[in-house]
Amino acid sequence: MNRQLTMLIVDDMEVERISFAEIFKDEYQILEAEKRETGDGTTGTTKGTYCSS
């Protein structure tokens, strides 16, 4: 059984997420999330993208 590991990449900068995803896409199933500011001034991960190779 060939299981592929999963990597979660969280960064405000899309270019950084894309760069890391490109580096690791052949070895990992990539999940991306963007940290955003919420309405009350706090931050939280509210936007995510699923990418697989």
C-alpha positions in Angstrom: 0.0 0.0 0.0 1.5 3.3 -1.1 0.3 6.1 1.2 1.1 9.7 0.4 1.8 12.0 3.3 -0.1 15.3 3.6 1.5 18.7 4.2 -0.5 21.8 5.3 1.0 25.1 4.2 -0.3 28.2 6.0 1.0 31.6 5.0 -0.5 35.1 4.3 1.6 35.4 1.1 0.2 33.4 -1.8 3.6 33.4 -3.6 5.1 31.7 -0.5 2.4 29.0 -0.4 2.9 28.4 -4.2 6.6 28.1 -3.8 6.5 25.6 -1.0 3.7 23.6 -2.7 5.9 23.4 -5.9 8.9 22.2 -3.9 7.0 19.4 -2.1 4.2 18.5 -4.6 5.9 15.3 -5.7 6.3 13.9 -2.2 3.2 15.2 -0.4 -0.5 15.8 -0.9 -0.6 19.6 -0.3 -3.2 21.5 1.6 -3.0 25.3 1.7 -4.6 27.8 4.1 -4.4 31.6 4.2 -4.5 33.4 7.5 -6.9 36.4 7.4 -7.9 39.1 9.8 -11.5 38.6 11.2 -14.0 41.4 11.8 -13.1 41.7 15.5 -9.4 42.3 14.9 -8.3 38.8 15.7 -6.8 36.5 13.1 -7.8 33.1 12.0 -7.4 30.7 9.2 -10.5 31.3 7.1 -9.6 30.4 3.6 -8.2 27.1 2.4 -7.2 25.5 -0.8 -6.8 21.8 -1.5 -4.1 20.8 -4.0 -3.0 17.3 -4.9 -0.3 16.1 -7.2 
